[in-house]
Amino acid sequence: MTEARDTEARAILAQNDRGGYTVPTHGLYPYQWNWDSVFAAIGFAEHDMDRAWTEIETLFSGQWENGMVPHIIFHQVDPSYFPGPDIWRGTGPIPSSGISQPPIAATFVRWLLDLDPTYEPRARTLFPALMASHRWFMTWRNEDGAIVVTHPWETGRDNCPDWDDTFAAIEPEGVDEYYRRDTTHVVEDERPRRWDYDRYLYLVKLGADSGWSEPYLREVTPFRVADPTMTFTLLRATRDLRALAIRLGEPTAELDQWIGDMERGAQRLWNEEAQTYDCVDIRSGKHTGVVSNASFLCWFAGINDDRMLAQFDRIAEATTYFVPSTDPAHPAYEPKRYWRGPVWAMLNVLIAAGLAEAGHSERARNLTEATGRMIAENGFAEYFDPRDGAPAGGRNFTWTAAVWLAWASPTTGGTPWARSS
């Protein structure tokens, strides 16, 4: 079965290839998504290294003048997706959304270069764009070293329970009538609620009406939340960008400053009462109190906090497949609804890498093997039910195929990173 899955995974990448970039899956997501593309690159690297680099280069072709890399790039208009470029009104060189996504590109550029150092000239060409992207985050999304988001979609964890209290305080006024197309591809019980969507679109309208003015949004948006996904992935990516800088002979002083700031800022996310890293609503100052799969990215970021081991072990024991996106003990846990409970293979590879690097090799191995079984038995779904591994969301999904080839497959995968910065 393993070799058949390897072949199937390569075929999914080919099917979702649109010439220089991949879509996450046909129909449901017909454009280039930011961190989806970076995960796609590590899948291509298993059999086509040139194509892997092209994926990331195409992503950065949509980078805005201010350094922001959008979370969606609309290379070709497809009316099957909502909200499209007419709603977002992005201001970059290619029609795009107005928000970003977890900045994992530098981490995977480093990984690609480690796999084949002959691609160093392409890394050198990308380096200034990577620096500009990180500088945008540190300029506009930095709250005393914790990295904030202005829209849930920016985190990639679209409708997780972390946002519920903040959303409850938002009255989505001025949102026009709309028709959701996502529920024509996936059953409604596996997608965000309309209540969430109303508020998503309110925040999109707020940003678009301002011309995506970061100074303005920093002052007026009701949604400004410090997030472990963003903080931990940017901290990790900045460490990797520093390693690239040394390799390429570039200065590191600015990167050193950012790393120090985020190491301190990450502690703002520690919730002593809940004994976890969680989100903090900057407007209210309150922690959200949710143990999520993002909480376990601390090790990936180089925050080697043994306090999280008990939480990891408890949740791993509570589910057949782990790590669920929401703690099964939380009252808002829904094991099949998008980010409110399911397991995501692409988050698991980051968690496993962090565990391995922190010296928790048995936990990393268990997570790797469990994720491999889940995919081998249930295919390349967008996400999976933690109770039995049942596939959910989109099918033939790019990032699940990619992390299978790069990590979870017993024949083509392997332990990623396990290195120091």
C-alpha positions, -999 to 999 in steps of 0.1 A, spaced: 0 0 0 28 24 8 43 25 -27 8 29 -42 2 59 -19 36 73 -30 24 71 -67 -9 85 -58 6 114 -40 28 123 -70 -2 121 -92 -22 145 -69 6 171 -71 6 168 -109 -32 171 -110 -32 202 -89 -3 218 -108 -14 249 -127 20 256 -143 43 272 -117 20 269 -88 -4 243 -73 -40 247 -61 -48 230 -28 -74 209 -45 -96 212 -76 -129 230 -71 -128 239 -35 -97 260 -36 -89 271 -72 -61 296 -65 -26 297 -51 -26 297 -13 5 309 6 15 282 30 -2 255 10 23 263 -18 53 261 6 42 226 17 37 217 -19 73 225 -26 86 199 -2 64 173 -19 78 182 -53 113 181 -39 110 143 -35 110 139 -73 114 173 -90 136 198 -72 134 225 -99 96 224 -97 99 228 -59 118 260 -62 95 273 -89 65 269 -65 80 292 -39 92 317 -65 58 319 -80 43 326 -46 67 355 -41 58 370 -75 27 382 -57 46 400 -29 34 435 -22 56 465 -23 54 467 16 68 431 18 35 413 26 30 380 8 -8 375 4 -26 344 16 -43 340 -18 -29 349 -52 -56 350 -79 -35 341 -110 -66 333 -130 -101 344 -122 -123 315 -112 -160 324 -104 -164 292 -84 -146 307 -54 -159 332 -30 -147 358 -19 -127 365 -50 -105 394 -61 -134 418 -65 -141 415 -28 -106 416 -16 -93 444 -37 -57 437 -30 -30 462 -40 -2 439 -51 13 432 -85 -11 403 -90 -48 403 -78 -47 389 -43 -62 389 -8 -51 416 16 -38 394 44 -9 370 48 -5 334 62 20 316 85 54 326 72 70 292 68 88 299 35 123 306 49 122 273 68 114 253 37 139 272 15 165 262 40 153 226 39 154 225 1 189 240 1 200 214 26 187 186 3 205 200 -28 231 228 -22 234 234 -60 203 255 -58 221 282 -37 218 308 -65 180 306 -63 181 309 -25 203 340 -29 177 355 -53 149 348 -29 167 361 2 158 398 -1 121 389 -6 122 367 25 137 395 45 111 419 33 83 395 43 97 391 78 102 428 81 66 434 73 55 411 101 79 427 126 67 462 116 30 458 114 21 426 134 45 428 163 30 435 197 60 434 221 74 404 203 41 384 200 28 383 164 -8 393 159 -34 387 131 -62 409 119 -83 381 103 -87 344 114 -78 333 78 -44 348 83 -35 320 109 -46 292 86 -68 280 116 -99 297 102 -127 289 126 -109 275 157 -126 282 191 -99 307 199 -118 333 179 -152 327 194 -152 353 221 -136 380 199 -161 373 172 -190 374 196 -182 411 202 -183 419 165 -216 430 148 -210 424 111 -227 455 98 -226 464 61 -220 429 48 -238 424 16 -258 392 8 -235 365 -4 -236 329 -16 -210 305 -1 -196 281 -26 -175 260 -3 -205 240 10 -212 229 -26 -179 209 -24 -179 198 12 -207 189 35 -218 218 57 -211 201 90 -174 200 80 -171 237 72 -173 270 92 -207 282 103 -224 311 86 -221 330 118 -183 328 113 -185 337 77 -205 369 83 -176 381 105 -149 369 81 -165 391 54 -170 420 77 -132 420 84 -124 417 47 -147 447 39 -130 467 67 -96 460 52 -106 465 16 -124 498 23 -92 511 39 -70 501 10 -54 476 33 -38 504 54 -19 486 82 -16 518 103 -54 523 101 -63 487 108 -39 486 137 -60 513 153 -96 504 144 -99 467 137 -119 448 164 -99 417 156 -63 419 166 -52 387 183 -17 375 192 -15 340 178 8 310 185 7 298 149 21 331 137 45 338 165 60 303 166 63 299 128 78 333 123 102 328 151 113 294 136 114 309 101 135 338 113 160 314 129 162 296 95 165 329 77 194 337 99 211 304 90 205 312 54 220 346 59 252 331 74 254 306 45 250 334 19 273 359 36 245 383 45 244 404 78 224 390 107 220 419 131 184 427 122 175 390 123 192 387 158 170 415 170 138 400 157 147 366 173 153 381 207 121 401 205 100 371 196 116 348 222 104 373 248 71 379 231 63 342 230 60 342 267 31 366 264 12 336 250 17 315 280 -15 310 299 -6 301 335 -41 291 344 -47 268 314 -10 257 314 -7 262 277 3 286 249 -28 301 235 -41 332 218 -44 366 234 -70 392 224 -50 424 222 -81 445 226 -94 428 258 -60 415 271 -77 381 277 -63 347 269 -85 324 249 -79 293 271 -78 268 242 -52 240 239 -48 237 201 -24 220 178 -8 254 174 1 253 211 25 225 203 45 245 178 65 259 207 92 233 202 93 240 164 100 276 174 129 266 196 109 273 228 118 241 246 91 242 272 86 208 290 54 222 306 37 213 273 47 176 274 19 167 299 -7 184 276 7 166 245 6 132 263 -29 138 276 -43 147 242 -24 119 224 -39 94 248 -74 109 243 -76 103 206 -68 75 181 -51 99 158 -34 131 170 -28 161 172 -64 173 170 -68 210 162 -88 215 194 -84 198 228 -111 170 229 -118 181 265 -128 216 253 -166 222 251 -163 237 216 -145 205 202 -161 192 170 -140 164 156 -152 168 120 -157 206 116 -127 222 100 -103 237 126 -125 229 156 -112 193 161 -98 175 131 -62 164 126 -41 182 100 -11 163 86 8 195 76 7 208 112 18 174 125 50 175 105 60 208 121 51 195 156 71 163 150 101 183 138 100 204 169 97 175 192 126 157 176 148 188 178 139 193 215 151 157 222 116 142 225 124 116 199 99 89 210 70 113 208 82 126 174 84 90 161 49 81 175 34 112 158 51 104 125 40 68 125 4 77 136 1 103 108 15 78 83 -11 52 92 -39 78 91 -30 88 55 -22 52 44 -56 40 56 -77 70 46 -61 88 17 -51 124 10 -79 143 26 -76 179 37 -81 169 73 -91 138 93 -114 128 122 -92 122 152 -115 94 165 -111 70 136 -90 89 109 -120 93 86 -113 117 58 -130 151 59 -130 183 39 -115 184 5 -100 153 -12 -69 148 -33 -53 175 -12 -19 190 -22 -4 195 13 -14 161 26 2 145 -5 33 166 -1 39 159 36 34 122 29 61 122 3 85 144 24 79 130 58 51 104 66 57 78 39 78 49 51 95 47 17 101 83 6 98 103 39 121 108 67 128 128 98 129 164 89 155 189 102 167 177 136 193 204 135 203 235 154 202 270 141 
